[in-house]
Amino acid sequence: MTSQPALQSVPALGTRPASGASPSRAETREQLAKASYDLLVIGGGILGISTAWHAAQSGLRVALVDAGDFAGATSSASSKLLHGGLRYLQTGAVKLVAENHFERRAVSRQVAPHLANPLTFYLPVYKGGPHGAAKLGAGVFAYSALSAFGDGVGHLLSPAKAAQDVPELRTENLRAVAVYGDDQMNDARMALMTVRAAVEAGAVVLNHAEVTGLRFTRGRVTGADLTDRLSGDEFGVSARLVLNATGPWVDHLRAMEDPHAAPSIRLSKGVHLVLRRTAPWKAALATPIDKYRITFALPWEDMLLLGTTDEAYEGDPADVAVTEKDTAQILGEAAISVRDQQLDRDLITYAFAGLRVLPGGPGDTAKAKRETVVTEGKGGMLSVAGGKWTTFRHIGRTVMKKLEALPGHPLGEDVEPVSALPRKLPLPGVANPRAVAHRLLVDRPAPGSRMAADTARHLATHYGSLAFDIARLANDDPELAERVHPDAPEIWAQVVWARDHEWAETPDDVLRRRTTLTIRGLATDEVRAKVGDLLGKKPV
């Protein structure tokens, strides 16, 4: 990796919390310990977050805790796509693709248009490849039809035209290119906005709070004992019902309920690489590897995202990591359709690994269905895992329906049914990101001052209308308007905002999930130290 420019000198910033800051950790611990909740959700991945959001909308008293950060594991290690699932068509899962398209369109157009953006995909057809042009042409047409042609009509494109849009496309032996549309997001930002929605609906949330044991009343799970991993404080949460939404750790928590519980899931490891781009990309590449697998090359966050792998994983979920074998595999598969100069290892800025949660059973993980697994333990704890990012709202509603139908109605019978909730309730900050960016650019707090165009676009597409609150922080304190790193669009006001409004507690919380500095390879020691210093000023 190349050396990075020196940071501008940034004095101590944000010594007082931003207006309307979230409660302190101590206040939240006290609230969790003193109240009695209808539902305790253990696990702050998107599945648990979505369920907490829908449960709070239903009028339930909801608590959500996670041993790490919100979206700190699998939920921020995805391919960043909201998609219908083109490969499911070849298995005949037409209804599934149509349902996925419905959810994709709802999220990208009504629920979170400020956090999702349309992305054109090119599916190259090479001589000797696993699929022919006619088959893929028919496939992308059917795919677009299942989306009611809302993203255009799937069709075939000439190699010459495709190469104009993607200069790094390998054209040797390229017969044709199939075209279709899907959507893209920053998964960590989408998850955090959903946490915010849950809190605005009344949920109480705490990250970096590890469950050390479950509480039982007459053989039923009625809460959990926890340790604040940052302060060491121990506390407990009581609830009428506990939902285990710990993703790859779901069977670990089930064992706390019943040491003899049989495994319910298996894990598949998926790795991605992030690289600096050597040329503009106006479309993404989805290149068939074999009959079932596709490798992606996605323009994302001004970078290029490559992946993914799909292999069985049997170790401790906390130990999942990117290996040299993973890196070589991704670069090798990408080389089918991407020119060598774009695949230079010196361009890699970041690599990450995540674990897909799949139903238990034999067979190739690449062929396994991405379905949600729901089990009920002998202590009454409901465990839920798996599913797809695209359908996170649907999964939240499905879990709520399951909770509503439990024998004895442990959540009560006067709860607003999830079927009565708004079907497309927007996430916080919903706005047209182009309009937000325009406002940020034309608003000048002082003569001669103006926000940089890349910063305005970044704020608009990561916060929506909440970007105006971040801009106000920068306007009130010019030091907060400075970039965190010269080569990234983020400004220091975002760090203060993350600290006071988005539950950021550690440098990784800020740099990896609330901003893009880590994935850009810009989370230098100096940046981490300054961010850590700023977080240290957070009230406790």
C-alpha positions in Angstrom: 0.0 0.0 0.0 1.2 3.5 -0.7 2.1 5.9 2.1 -0.6 8.4 3.1 -0.3 12.2 3.3 0.1 13.7 6.7 -3.0 14.8 8.5 -3.8 18.4 9.1 -3.3 19.4 12.7 -6.7 19.0 14.4 -7.0 20.5 17.9 -9.3 18.9 20.5 -12.8 18.8 19.1 -16.3 18.3 20.3 -15.7 18.8 24.0 -19.4 19.0 24.7 -22.0 16.5 23.4 -24.0 17.5 20.4 -27.5 18.9 21.1 -30.0 16.1 21.8 -27.3 13.5 22.4 -28.3 9.9 23.2 -28.3 8.8 26.9 -25.0 7.9 28.4 -24.0 4.2 28.8 -24.5 4.5 32.5 -28.0 5.9 32.1 -28.9 3.2 29.6 -27.6 0.4 31.8 -29.6 1.8 34.7 -32.7 1.9 32.5 -32.2 -1.6 31.3 -31.7 -2.9 34.8 -34.7 -1.2 36.4 -37.4 -1.7 33.8 -39.1 -4.9 32.8 -39.4 -5.4 29.1 -41.8 -7.3 26.8 -39.1 -8.3 24.5 -35.3 -8.6 24.9 -33.5 -8.9 21.6 -30.0 -10.4 22.0 -28.0 -9.6 18.8 -27.5 -6.3 17.0 -27.2 -7.5 13.5 -29.8 -6.4 11.0 -32.1 -9.3 11.8 -32.3 -8.4 15.5 -32.4 -4.7 14.7 -35.3 -5.1 12.3 -37.2 -7.2 14.8 -36.7 -4.6 17.5 -37.8 -1.9 15.1 -41.1 -3.7 14.2 -41.7 -4.7 17.9 -41.3 -1.2 19.1 -43.7 0.0 16.4 -46.2 -2.5 17.7 -46.1 -0.8 21.1 -43.9 -3.4 22.9 -41.3 -2.4 25.5 -38.2 -3.5 23.7 -34.5 -3.8 24.7 -31.7 -4.6 22.2 -28.2 -5.6 23.3 -25.1 -6.8 21.4 -21.8 -8.1 22.7 -20.0 -6.0 20.0 -21.1 -3.1 17.9 -24.3 -2.9 16.0 -23.8 -4.6 12.6 -20.3 -5.4 13.9 -20.0 -8.8 12.3 -22.0 -10.4 9.4 -24.3 -7.5 8.8 -21.4 -5.2 7.8 -19.6 -7.9 5.8 -22.1 -8.4 3.0 -21.7 -7.7 -0.8 -23.6 -4.4 -0.1 -26.4 -5.4 -2.5 -30.2 -5.1 -2.4 -31.1 -7.6 -5.1 -33.7 -10.0 -6.3 -31.3 -12.9 -6.6 -30.7 -13.6 -10.3 -29.1 -17.0 -9.7 -32.3 -18.2 -8.0 -34.1 -18.2 -11.3 -32.2 -21.2 -12.5 -33.5 -23.2 -9.6 -37.1 -22.2 -10.5 -37.6 -20.0 -7.4 -39.6 -17.5 -9.3 -41.8 -16.5 -6.4 -38.8 -15.9 -4.2 -37.2 -13.6 -6.8 -40.5 -11.6 -7.1 -40.7 -11.2 -3.3 -37.1 -10.1 -3.2 -37.7 -7.6 -5.9 -40.7 -6.2 -4.0 -38.6 -5.7 -0.9 -35.7 -4.3 -2.9 -37.9 -1.7 -4.5 -39.6 -0.8 -1.3 -36.3 -0.1 0.5 -34.6 1.7 -2.4 -37.6 3.9 -3.3 -39.8 4.5 -0.2 -38.0 3.2 3.0 -34.4 4.4 2.4 -33.9 6.1 -1.0 -31.2 8.2 0.8 -29.2 5.1 1.6 -29.6 3.0 -1.6 -28.8 3.7 -5.2 -29.5 1.9 -8.4 -26.7 -0.1 -10.0 -26.5 -1.5 -13.5 -25.0 -4.9 -13.8 -23.1 -6.4 -16.8 -23.0 -10.2 -17.0 -20.2 -11.0 -19.4 -20.6 -14.1 -21.7 -17.2 -15.5 -22.6 -16.4 -18.3 -25.1 -16.4 -21.6 -23.2 -18.2 -20.0 -20.2 -20.8 -21.9 -18.1 -23.7 -20.1 -19.7 -24.5 -19.0 -23.3 -25.7 -15.6 -24.5 -29.2 -16.8 -25.3 -29.7 -18.3 -21.9 -28.4 -15.3 -20.0 -30.3 -12.9 -22.3 -33.6 -14.7 -21.5 -32.6 -14.9 -17.8 -32.1 -11.1 -17.4 -35.3 -10.4 -19.4 -37.3 -12.7 -17.0 -35.5 -11.1 -14.0 -36.5 -7.6 -15.1 -40.0 -8.8 -15.8 -40.3 -10.0 -12.2 -39.4 -6.5 -11.1 -42.2 -5.1 -13.4 -39.4 -3.7 -15.6 -38.9 -1.0 -13.0 -35.1 -1.0 -13.7 -35.5 -1.2 -17.4 -35.7 -4.3 -19.7 -33.0 -6.9 -19.3 -31.1 -7.2 -22.6 -27.9 -8.1 -24.4 -25.2 -5.5 -25.1 -22.2 -5.5 -27.4 -18.8 -6.0 -25.9 -17.6 -2.7 -27.4 -20.4 -0.7 -25.7 -19.8 -2.5 -22.4 -16.1 -1.7 -22.5 -16.9 2.0 -22.8 -18.8 1.9 -19.5 -16.3 -0.4 -17.8 -12.8 0.3 -19.3 -11.3 -2.5 -17.2 -13.5 -5.1 -18.7 -11.6 -8.0 -20.3 -12.8 -8.2 -23.9 -10.7 -11.2 -25.1 -13.2 -14.0 -26.1 -16.1 -11.9 -24.9 -19.2 -12.8 -27.0 -21.9 -10.6 -25.4 -22.9 -8.9 -22.2 -26.3 -9.4 -20.5 -27.6 -6.3 -18.7 -29.9 -6.0 -15.7 -30.5 -3.7 -12.7 -30.4 -4.0 -8.9 -29.5 -1.7 -6.0 -26.6 -1.1 -3.7 -26.1 0.3 -0.2 -23.6 0.8 2.6 -24.8 -2.1 4.9 -23.4 -0.6 8.1 -25.1 2.7 7.5 -28.4 1.0 6.7 -28.2 -1.0 9.9 -27.4 2.1 12.0 -30.3 4.0 10.6 -32.6 1.1 11.4 -31.2 1.1 15.0 -32.1 4.8 15.1 -35.6 4.0 13.8 -36.1 1.4 16.5 -35.0 3.9 19.2 -37.3 6.6 17.8 -40.1 4.0 18.1 -39.2 3.5 21.8 -36.6 0.7 21.9 -33.7 0.9 24.4 -30.4 -0.2 22.9 -26.9 -0.9 24.1 -23.9 -2.2 22.2 -20.7 -3.7 23.7 -22.8 -5.5 26.3 -22.2 -9.2 26.5 -24.7 -11.8 27.7 -23.0 -13.9 30.4 -26.0 -16.0 31.3 -29.7 -16.3 30.9 -32.3 -15.7 33.6 -35.0 -18.4 34.2 -38.4 -18.2 36.0 -40.0 -21.6 36.5 -38.0 -23.1 33.7 -38.7 -20.2 31.3 -36.1 -17.8 29.9 -37.1 -14.4 31.3 -34.0 -12.2 30.7 -30.3 -12.2 30.7 -27.3 -11.2 32.8 -24.8 -9.0 31.0 -21.4 -7.3 31.4 -20.6 -3.9 29.9 -17.4 -4.8 28.0 -16.2 -1.2 28.1 -16.7 -0.4 31.8 -16.8 -3.9 33.3 -20.1 -3.1 35.0 -22.5 -6.1 35.5 -26.2 -5.7 35.1 -29.3 -7.7 34.1 -32.4 -7.3 31.9 -35.7 -8.9 32.6 -38.2 -9.6 29.9 -41.3 -11.6 29.2 -39.8 -13.0 26.1 -36.2 -13.3 24.9 -35.2 -13.4 21.2 -31.8 -14.9 20.2 -30.7 -13.1 17.1 -27.0 -13.6 17.5 -26.3 -14.7 13.9 -23.3 -17.1 13.8 -23.4 -17.3 17.6 -27.1 -18.4 17.7 -26.2 -22.0 18.8 -23.9 -20.7 21.4 -26.7 -18.9 23.1 -29.1 -21.8 22.6 -26.6 -23.9 24.6 -27.0 -21.5 27.5 -30.7 -22.3 27.4 -30.3 -26.0 26.9 -26.8 -27.6 27.0 -28.2 -30.6 25.0 -29.7 -28.5 22.2 -28.8 -29.9 18.7 -27.1 -27.5 16.3 -29.6 -25.6 14.1 -27.3 -23.9 11.6 -24.1 -24.2 9.6 -21.8 -21.4 8.6 -20.4 -20.3 5.2 -17.5 -17.9 5.0 -17.7 -15.1 2.5 -14.6 -12.8 1.8 -14.5 -9.5 0.0 -11.6 -7.3 -1.1 -11.7 -3.5 -1.5 -9.4 -1.9 -4.1 -8.7 1.6 -5.4 -10.1 2.0 -8.9 -7.8 2.6 -11.9 -10.6 3.9 -14.1 -14.3 5.0 -13.8 -16.8 2.2 -13.6 -20.4 3.1 -14.8 -21.6 -0.5 -14.1 -20.9 -3.5 -12.0 -19.7 -6.9 -13.3 -21.4 -10.1 -12.3 -19.3 -12.9 -13.8 -20.4 -16.6 -13.7 -17.8 -18.9 -12.3 -19.8 -22.1 -12.7 -23.4 -23.1 -12.8 -24.2 -21.8 -9.4 -21.6 -19.2 -8.4 -21.0 -15.6 -9.6 -18.1 -13.3 -8.7 -18.9 -9.6 -8.4 -16.8 -6.5 -9.2 -18.8 -3.6 -7.8 -18.1 0.1 -7.9 -18.8 1.1 -4.3 -17.8 4.1 -2.1 -15.5 5.4 -4.9 -13.7 2.1 -4.6 -14.0 -1.4 -6.2 -15.5 -4.3 -4.2 -14.6 -7.8 -5.3 -16.0 -11.1 -4.0 -17.2 -13.3 -2.7 -16.1 -16.7 -1.5 -18.5 -19.4 -0.3 -17.0 -22.2 1.8 -18.1 -24.1 4.9 -16.7 -22.7 8.2 -16.6 -24.6 11.4 -14.3 -22.6 13.7 -15.2 -19.9 16.3 -17.1 -17.1 14.6 -14.9 -14.6 16.4 -11.9 -16.0 14.6 -13.1 -15.6 11.0 -10.5 -13.9 9.0 -9.2 -13.3 5.4 -6.5 -15.7 4.4 -4.0 -15.6 1.5 -6.0 -18.4 -0.1 -9.1 -16.2 0.0 -7.3 -13.3 -1.5 -5.8 -15.4 -4.3 -9.2 -17.0 -5.1 -11.0 -13.7 -5.3 -8.3 -12.1 -7.5 -8.2 -15.2 -9.7 -11.9 -15.3 -10.2 -12.1 -11.6 -10.9 -9.4 -12.0 -13.6 -11.9 -13.8 -15.8 -13.5 -10.5 -16.6 -11.3 -7.7 -15.1 -8.0 -6.6 -16.5 -4.8 -7.3 -14.6 -3.9 -3.7 -14.0 -7.0 -3.3 -11.8 -6.1 -6.4 -9.8 -2.7 -5.3 -8.7 -2.4 -6.3 -5.0 -0.9 -2.8 -4.2 -4.4 -1.4 -4.9 -6.0 -3.4 -2.1 -7.0 -1.1 0.8 -9.0 -3.5 2.9 -10.3 -7.1 3.1 -13.1 -8.4 5.2 -14.7 -11.8 6.0 -18.2 -12.5 7.2 -20.2 -15.6 8.0 -23.5 -16.5 6.3 -25.9 -18.4 8.5 -27.5 -21.3 6.6 -29.9 -24.1 7.6 -28.3 -27.1 9.1 -27.7 -30.1 6.8 -25.4 -31.6 4.2 -24.5 -30.3 0.8 -22.6 -27.5 -0.9 -23.0 -24.2 0.9 -23.1 -22.4 -2.4 -26.3 -24.3 -3.3 -27.9 -23.9 0.1 -31.0 -21.7 0.4 -30.6 -18.3 2.1 -33.6 -18.8 4.3 -34.4 -17.8 7.8 -34.2 -20.5 10.5 -36.6 -20.1 13.5 -36.4 -22.4 16.5 -38.0 -22.4 19.9 -36.1 -23.8 22.9 -37.4 -25.7 25.8 -37.0 -22.6 27.9 -39.2 -20.6 25.6 -36.4 -18.6 24.0 -37.0 -18.0 20.3 -33.9 -18.2 18.1 -33.8 -16.8 14.6 -30.9 -16.7 12.1 -30.2 -16.5 8.4 -32.0 -14.8 5.6 -30.9 -12.0 3.2 -30.1 -8.4 3.7 -32.6 -7.5 1.0 -35.5 -8.8 2.9 -34.6 -7.4 6.4 -37.9 -5.7 6.8 -39.8 -8.9 5.8 -37.8 -11.0 8.3 -38.6 -8.5 11.1 -42.3 -8.8 10.2 -42.1 -12.6 10.0 -40.5 -12.9 13.4 -43.1 -10.6 14.9 -45.9 -12.7 13.5 -44.2 -15.8 15.0 -44.1 -14.0 18.4 -47.7 -12.9 18.2 -48.8 -16.5 17.5 -46.9 -18.1 20.4 -49.1 -20.2 22.8 -50.2 -18.3 25.8 -49.5 -15.0 24.1 -46.4 -14.1 26.2 -46.3 -10.6 24.7 -49.9 -9.9 25.6 -53.1 -9.9 23.5 -53.5 -6.1 23.2 -50.3 -5.6 21.0 -50.8 -3.9 17.7 -50.4 -6.7 15.2 -47.5 -6.3 12.8 -50.0 -6.6 9.9 -51.5 -3.3 11.0 -48.2 -1.4 10.8 -47.3 0.8 7.9 -45.9 -1.4 5.1 -43.2 1.1 3.9 -42.4 3.2 6.9 -39.3 5.2 6.0 -36.0 5.2 7.9 -34.8 8.4 9.6 -33.4 11.0 7.2 -35.4 9.9 4.3 -34.9 12.5 1.5 -33.7 12.8 -2.1 -29.9 12.7 -1.7 -29.3 14.8 -4.8 -31.5 17.6 -3.3 -29.7 17.3 0.1 -26.3 17.5 -1.6 -27.4 20.6 -3.5 -28.5 22.3 -0.3 -25.3 21.5 1.4 -23.3 23.0 -1.5 -25.3 26.2 -1.8 -25.7 27.0 1.9 -22.7 29.1 3.0 -22.4 29.8 6.7 -19.8 32.5 6.1 -18.6 34.5 3.1 -16.2 32.5 1.0 -16.9 29.2 2.8 -18.3 26.2 1.0 -18.6 22.5 1.6 -16.5 20.3 -0.7 -18.6 18.6 -3.4 -17.4 15.1 -2.4 -18.2 15.7 1.3 -21.7 17.0 0.4 -22.4 13.9 -1.7 -21.1 11.6 1.0 -23.2 13.2 3.7 -26.3 13.2 1.6 -26.0 9.5 0.6 -25.1 8.3 4.1 -27.4 10.4 6.3 -30.1 11.9 4.1 -31.7 14.9 5.7 -29.7 14.3 8.9 -26.8 15.6 7.0 -28.1 19.1 7.8 -27.6 18.5 11.5 -24.0 17.4 10.8 -23.5 20.5 8.7 -24.7 22.6 11.6 -22.1 21.1 13.8 -19.4 22.0 11.3 -20.8 25.5 10.8 -20.8 26.1 14.6 -17.2 24.9 15.0 -15.0 25.4 11.9 -12.6 22.7 13.2 -15.3 20.1 12.8 -15.6 21.1 9.1 -12.0 19.8 8.5 -11.5 16.4 6.8 -10.6 13.5 9.1 -8.1 12.5 6.4 -7.1 14.5 3.3 -8.0 11.6 1.0 -11.5 10.9 2.4 -14.7 12.9 2.2 -15.5 12.5 5.9 -15.3 15.5 8.3 -14.8 15.6 12.0 -18.4 16.6 12.6 -19.3 13.1 11.6 -17.1 11.7 14.4 -18.9 13.9 16.9 -22.3 12.9 15.5 -21.3 9.2 15.6 -20.3 9.6 19.3 -23.4 11.5 20.4 -26.1 10.1 18.2 -25.0 6.8 16.8 -23.6 4.9 19.8 -20.0 4.9 18.6 -17.7 3.8 21.5 -14.5 2.7 19.9 -12.3 3.9 17.0 -13.4 0.9 15.0 -17.1 1.8 15.6 -16.4 5.1 13.9 -13.8 4.2 11.3 -15.2 0.9 10.1 -18.9 1.2 10.4 -20.0 4.8 10.7 -17.6 6.2 8.2 -15.6 4.7 5.2 -12.1 5.5 6.4 -11.1 1.9 7.2 -12.3 0.5 3.9 -10.4 3.2 2.1 -7.2 2.2 3.9 -7.1 5.5 5.7 -7.5 4.5 9.3 -3.9 5.3 10.1 -2.5 5.3 13.6 -2.8 9.0 13.7 -6.4 9.0 12.7 -7.2 6.3 15.2 -5.5 8.2 18.0 -7.4 11.4 17.2 -10.7 9.6 16.9 -10.1 7.7 20.2 -9.3 11.0 21.9 -12.5 12.5 20.7 -14.5 9.5 21.8 -12.9 9.8 25.2 -14.7 13.1 25.7 -18.0 11.3 25.6 -20.0 11.7 28.8 -20.2 8.4 30.8 
